[in-house]
Amino acid sequence: MSEQIIKLTEVTTLTGLAKSTIYKLISEDLFPKQIKLTSFSSGWIKSEVDQWIDDRIALSREARAV
């Protein structure tokens, strides 16, 4: 199975987070790291971003159940 690579614009759209927040979370190891595509370009593996979103939803649901 081949993975889909998405650019920062799509990551911000999918997550609703600002670029600066995404990079802050990456530096804290709380968000999937980007992969280097070329010397000038990076992207994210969509399935990793989707999993991060799913994890946030699950955590939110657990917090409300307590």
C-alpha positions, -999 to +999 in steps of 0.1 A: +000+000+000+014+034-009+011+063+015-003+097+005+019+127+013+002+160+021+016+195+023+014+219+052-017+237+038-037+205+039-024+196+073-036+229+087-070+224+069-074+189+083-064+197+119-077+233+122-043+242+137-021+271+128+013+264+112+031+277+143+011+254+165+019+224+143+056+231+144+054+237+182+037+203+187+063+186+165+091+201+186+074+186+217+069+152+200+032+156+201+025+157+164+038+136+135+071+148+120+072+159+084+093+140+059+119+156+036+108+154+000+135+175-016+160+200-002+133+227-004+101+207+003+086+187+031+053+168+036+034+147+061+022+111+057-016+115+057-023+083+076-002+096+105-020+129+105-054+111+104-043+089+133-033+120+153-068+134+147-085+101+156-064+101+188-075+136+198-111+127+192-107+096+214-090+116+242-118+142+240-145+115+243-127+098+273-124+131+291-161+138+288-170+103+300-151+108+333 
